[in-house]
Amino acid sequence: MRALAINCTLSPSPQPSSTALLNSQVLAELASHGITGEQIRIVDHDVRPGVLDDMGDGDEWPALRQKVLDADILVFGTPTWMGHMSSVAQRVLERLDNEISVTDDEGRPILAGKVAVVVVVGNEDGAHAIIADLYQGLGDVGYTIPSQGGVYWNGEAMQTTDYKDLPQTPEKVATTTATLARHAAHLARLLAESPYPPQPSE
């Protein structure tokens, strides 16, 4: 099984990214359960605004979309800006909105049977609200969210320390990451073995 981690940082490569760090820790935990994966930094690609699977004129979303469709588990990572998910994360959700109307051969949403988990970092409040928004959006397009399917780190308000600046991973973050990966891998295998029922014929 495969996982795809989407990094919605505003910082292009090779700049350091706290989201990349926590995403990579989730991927490492998933690997311990036999899940292989990769991470993509969205701002390194020309992803156009819109709600179609291809906005044309050099839009790089179609190739990224195929990676999304090929993955059994989506790790959706975003920083916190002004209490909200990044604008990049919002754009990815908008591009995923197209998948609501795409179905498989048995009438199921094309993303049904796939698992999504959420990663949020920031040195300000907002993680709980962001996770709630992402759960809603990802669930709407067809993903299944596992129990305890979100992990976050919020630094002290009004300070400048980032997750990537910490000398070590906080124990609570590490244990939550491990639980998230364990539950996500378990759920992905269950859904692969026992898919959602097909859409009844009219």
N, C-alpha and C positions, 0 to 999 in steps of 0.2 A: 504494500500500500504506500501511497505517496502523500506528502504534505507540501503545500505551498504557503510560504510566509510572505505576506504583502506588507511592505514598510511604507507608511504614509508620512514619513518625515518631510519637512520642508527643505532639508539640507541635501544637496546632490552629493554623490560620491566624488572624491574619497573622504569627505568631511565625516568626522565621528558622529554617531547617531545612537542615542539612548534606546530608541525604538529598535534599532538593529540588534543591539546587545540583548534586550529581553526577548525579542523574536528568536535569536539564535539559541538562547537558553531553552526556550520552548521546543525548538527543533531538536536540540540535543536530548531532551527528555523523551520526545517522541521516538527518537532513534533507539533509545533503550527498550522500546516496545516493538522494534522491528519496522518502524515507519521511516522511510527515506524522505528527504526533502531538500528544498532550496528556498532562498530568500530573494525577493525582487524589490528594489527601491523604485517606487513609481516615478519620482521626479527625474530619474535618469532616462525616462522614456517620454515620447511626445504623445501623451494621452489627452485627446481633445475633449472639450465639454460636450455633453449630449447624452441621449438615452438610447442610442442605437448601437448595435454590435460593431458597426464600422461607420465612422463619421467622415471617411474619405480624406483626401488631400494629405497623405502622410501620417494619418492616425495610426499609432502603434498599439492601440488597444486590442485589435483582433488577435495578434500573436500572444499577448498576455492573457486574453480571454481563453485561448485554447489551453494555456497552462492551468487556468482556473478550472476548466472543465475536466482536465486530466487528473486533477488532484482529488483524493478522497477526503482530505482535511484541509480547510483553509484557516490559516493563522492570520488574523486581521489586526495589524499593529498600527497604532497612531499616537502621536504626541498630543498633549493638551495645550491648546492656545486659547487664551481668554475664556477659559472654562468650557471649551467645546473641542470636538475632534478637529483635526486639521482640515483645511480646505481641500487638500489632496484626498483625504479619506472620504469626504463628502462627494468628491467627483467619482471616486471608485464606486461608491454606493449607487450613484446616478447611472453609471455605465452598467452595473449589475441589474438595474431595474428592468432592462430589456429582457432578462431571462425569465421574468414572470410569465411571459406569453409563449415561451419555447418549451415544448414538451417532447418526451421520448416516444418510442414506438407504441407504448401502452398508455399514452395520455397523461403521464405523470410530469410535473414540472422537471425540467432537465437537471436542476440542482437538488431535487429531492433525493434523499439517500446519501447525501454528502454532509459532512460535519463541519461546523465553523466554531472557532474559539476567538477570544478577543484579548488583545494586549494593549495596555494604555500606560504611558509614562508622562510625567510632568512635574514641574516644581511649583504647581498651583493646584487648587481644588478643581474637581470636575470629573474625576475618573468614574464615579458611580453613574452619573448622568450619561456620560459617553458610552459606557458599557450597555446601559439600558437602551440607548438609541441604536447602537449597533446590533444588539440582540433583535430588536424589532425589525430593522431593515434586512438583516441577513435571514431572519425567519420568514419574512414576507417573500423573499425571492426563492425560498425553498430549502435553505439549510436547516439542519437540526442542531440545536445547541445542547451540549452535554451538561450534566450536573456540574456546578462549579467550573463553568467554561470560560471564566475571565480571570486574568491576573493583571495587577496594576501596581505601580509605585508612584506615590505623590510625595514630593519633597516638602520641606517646611515652607509655608506660605511666605511670600515676599523675600525669599532667598534665591540664590543663583546656583545652588548645587544641583547637578543633573544626575540621573541614574548612572550614567557612564563614568561619573566622577567618584563614585563610592569605592572605598578600598576593598570591599567584599560584598557579595550579594546578601541582603538581609534574610534572616532565617525564614520569616513569614513569606517572603516572596519566593524563596526556593521551594518551600513545602507546597505552596499554592501552585507553583509551576509544575511540580511533580504530579500533584493531584489532577490538574487540568489535563496533562498529557496522558495520564493513565486512563482517565475517563473518556477522553477523545478517541484514543486508540481502541478502547473497548467498544464504544458506540459505533465507530466506523466499521468494525468487523461485524457487529450485530446487524447493521443495516445492509452490509454486503451479502450476508448469509440469508437475511430475511427482509427483502425490499418492501417498501410501502406498496399497498395493493394498487392495481391499475385503475385507471379511470373507467367507471362503468360506461358501457356503450349505450347510446340513446335509442 
